[in-house]
Amino acid sequence: MAMTKSSEEGSVNLEVRDRILLIGIDRPKKLNAFSPKMLSELAEAYVRLEEDPSIFCGVLYANGPNFSAGIDLAKFVDRMAKGKRALPFPEGKIDPCSLRPPFRTTPLVVAVQGICFTITIELMLAADIVIAADDCRFAQLEVKRGIMTAGGPTFRMVERAGWGNAMRYLLTGDEFDAVTAYRLGFVQEVVPTGTQFQRALHIAERIAAQAPLAVSATIENARISMEQGPAAAVAQIIPMQQRLLASEDAKEGVQSFIERRVAKFVGR
């Protein structure tokens, strides 16, 4: 069967499994290179993740042996030359690279494997937890194309790894492996190839078992600290805690402690 133009452009597929939203990158014949269509669908998936009250956590993964070779650059050059954002996520929607508000507060775990170039790293560093297969090949290749990375690694790689370690790869475009990514703090676990999705799903299930309002507040407070400094985060602890204590979930958490049972949280 001949591929339609839409199928040639790839897709981002969604599946809800219990309280977890599975976000699947699907263009394996093109090494999952992102088309404008796929980026738009990815942003919509993040909106679903953030706004659907029945979803407590997300898992971002890719079909096939590779996560992504990056963006389909030829489809974006004209846009970039006109001074527009390289990654055309819709205004007012959740930005998967977390460069502008509104910011995601629903937790997201990422599973990566194989080729993990450019936007893969940008999405990883903007997520919460990353599980890497041991066959991963990472690279921030933009300097080899005469441009610079636009999705956050210029500051997030520095935050995680320090100036010299970040510049070692940002300024050369050299590849690095999963062990190096783990050493530099870009991924949180390295697992045998083929098991990365199940491991990411297991962690997502552990997160989804917690009180979602408390999880979101934790992410929000950590972001405030990173962007505004520890003092700003400290100033928000008491009002955040008061808001949480007024929730049904906090009452359930206390009652489950008293009754020595597993809490059943509902997100209210």
Secondary structure, 3 states (H helix, E strand, C coil): CCCCHHHHCCEEEEEEECCEEEEEEECHHHCCCECHHHHHHHHHHHHHHHHCCCCCEEEEEECCCCCECCECHHHCHHHHHCCCCCCCCCCCCCCCCCCCCCCCCCCEEEEECCEEECHHHHHHHHCCEEEEECCCEEECCHHHHCCCCCCCHHHHHHHHHCHHHHHHHHCCCCCEEHHHHHHCCCCCEEECCCCHHHHHHHHHHHHHCCCHHHHHHHHHHHHHHHHHCHHHHHHHHHHHHHHHHCCHHHHHHHHHHHHCCCCCCCCC
